[in-house]
Amino acid sequence: MLVCKDRILWVQEETLEELMQWKQRQVDELVKRVAVNEDNLVFTTLTGNKLNSNNFYKVVSNYSQKAGIAKDVSPHTLRHTFATDLYREIKNIRLVQKALGHEDLSTTMIYIHIVDDELEEAMKVSRRSSN
């Protein structure tokens, strides 16, 4: 069961600027087509309607193929990548949990993919600290 809930999304300043520019381009394009975006969505069809999730999946998949990524990439894969990258950078599982909007820490743990070499390095550091 998927539960939709409101979340606060933290974005970098340059990302926010890009999104604001995108919104202006979107408004300009919709005006040309005499279409409206009544729900003030960030990403829409050319007529201002909500994107179909299957179409969004195809866009992400196509770009991943163009980037030479052999693995099938979905929007949800990007969420896992974000979680893993954020954890690698800040090393704070609770902040990652908050960023993802998870109530249960065990859910966040599913999203964080730590590779063997990272675990090995952490164990070496731990051994050095105990000596």
C-alpha positions as CSV (number, residue, x, y, z in Angstrom):
1,M,0.0,0.0,0.0
2,L,1.4,3.4,-1.0
3,V,0.7,6.2,1.4
4,C,1.0,9.7,-0.1
5,K,2.1,12.4,2.4
6,D,3.3,15.9,2.2
7,R,7.0,16.4,2.6
8,I,9.4,19.3,2.8
9,L,12.1,18.9,0.1
10,W,15.5,20.5,0.6
11,V,17.2,21.5,-2.6
12,Q,20.4,23.3,-3.3
13,E,20.2,27.0,-4.3
14,E,21.2,26.3,-7.9
15,T,18.5,23.5,-8.2
16,L,15.9,25.9,-6.9
17,E,17.0,28.5,-9.5
18,E,16.7,25.9,-12.2
19,L,13.3,24.9,-11.1
20,M,12.1,28.5,-11.0
21,Q,13.4,29.0,-14.6
22,W,11.7,25.8,-15.6
23,K,8.4,27.0,-14.1
24,Q,8.7,30.2,-16.1
25,R,9.3,28.3,-19.3
26,Q,6.4,26.1,-18.5
27,V,4.1,29.1,-18.1
28,D,5.3,30.5,-21.3
29,E,4.7,27.3,-23.2
30,L,1.3,26.8,-21.6
31,V,0.2,30.3,-22.6
32,K,1.2,29.5,-26.2
33,R,-1.0,26.5,-26.1
34,V,-3.8,28.2,-24.2
35,A,-3.4,25.5,-21.5
36,V,-3.4,26.0,-17.8
37,N,-1.7,24.3,-14.9
38,E,-4.3,24.8,-12.2
39,D,-2.5,22.6,-9.7
40,N,0.8,24.5,-10.1
41,L,2.6,21.3,-10.8
42,V,6.4,21.4,-11.5
43,F,6.4,18.8,-14.3
44,T,3.4,18.5,-16.6
45,T,2.4,17.3,-20.1
46,L,2.4,19.8,-22.9
47,T,-1.2,20.6,-22.1
48,G,-0.5,21.3,-18.4
49,N,-1.9,18.0,-17.1
50,K,-0.3,15.8,-14.5
51,L,2.4,13.5,-16.0
52,N,1.5,9.8,-16.2
53,S,4.0,7.9,-14.0
54,N,4.7,5.4,-16.8
55,N,5.8,8.2,-19.0
56,F,8.0,9.6,-16.3
57,Y,9.5,6.1,-15.9
58,K,10.2,6.0,-19.6
59,V,12.0,9.4,-19.6
60,V,14.3,8.3,-16.7
61,S,14.9,5.0,-18.3
62,N,15.8,6.6,-21.7
63,Y,18.2,9.0,-20.1
64,S,19.9,6.3,-18.2
65,Q,20.4,4.3,-21.4
66,K,21.8,7.3,-23.2
67,A,24.2,7.7,-20.2
68,G,25.4,4.2,-20.9
69,I,24.0,2.7,-17.7
70,A,23.3,-1.0,-18.3
71,K,21.1,-1.5,-15.2
72,D,17.4,-0.6,-15.5
73,V,16.9,2.8,-13.8
74,S,13.6,4.0,-12.6
75,P,12.6,7.2,-10.6
76,H,12.6,5.0,-7.5
77,T,16.2,3.9,-8.3
78,L,17.1,7.6,-8.2
79,R,15.6,7.8,-4.7
80,H,17.9,5.0,-3.5
81,T,20.9,6.6,-5.1
82,F,20.0,9.9,-3.4
83,A,19.8,8.1,0.0
84,T,23.1,6.3,-0.5
85,D,24.9,9.4,-1.7
86,L,23.5,11.5,1.2
87,Y,24.5,8.9,3.8
88,R,28.0,8.6,2.3
89,E,28.4,12.3,2.6
90,I,26.9,13.1,6.0
91,K,27.2,9.7,7.8
92,N,24.0,10.4,9.7
93,I,21.3,7.9,9.2
94,R,18.7,10.0,11.1
95,L,19.1,13.0,8.8
96,V,18.8,10.7,5.8
97,Q,15.6,9.3,7.4
98,K,14.2,12.8,7.7
99,A,15.2,13.7,4.2
100,L,13.4,10.7,2.8
101,G,10.3,11.3,5.0
102,H,10.4,7.9,6.6
103,E,8.8,7.3,10.0
104,D,10.6,4.1,10.6
105,L,14.4,3.9,10.5
106,S,14.3,0.3,9.2
107,T,12.7,1.6,6.0
108,T,15.6,4.1,5.5
109,M,18.1,1.2,6.0
110,I,16.6,-0.5,2.9
111,Y,17.5,2.6,0.8
112,I,21.1,2.9,1.9
113,H,23.4,0.7,-0.1
114,I,26.8,0.3,1.5
115,V,29.3,-1.5,-0.6
116,D,31.8,-4.0,0.7
117,D,34.9,-1.8,0.3
118,E,33.2,0.9,2.4
119,L,32.5,-1.6,5.1
120,E,36.1,-3.0,4.9
121,E,37.5,0.6,5.3
122,A,35.2,1.3,8.3
123,M,36.4,-1.9,10.0
124,K,40.1,-1.0,9.4
125,V,39.5,2.5,10.9
126,S,37.7,0.8,13.9
127,R,40.7,-1.6,14.4
128,R,43.2,1.3,14.3
129,S,41.1,3.2,16.8
130,S,41.1,0.3,19.3
131,N,44.9,-0.2,19.1
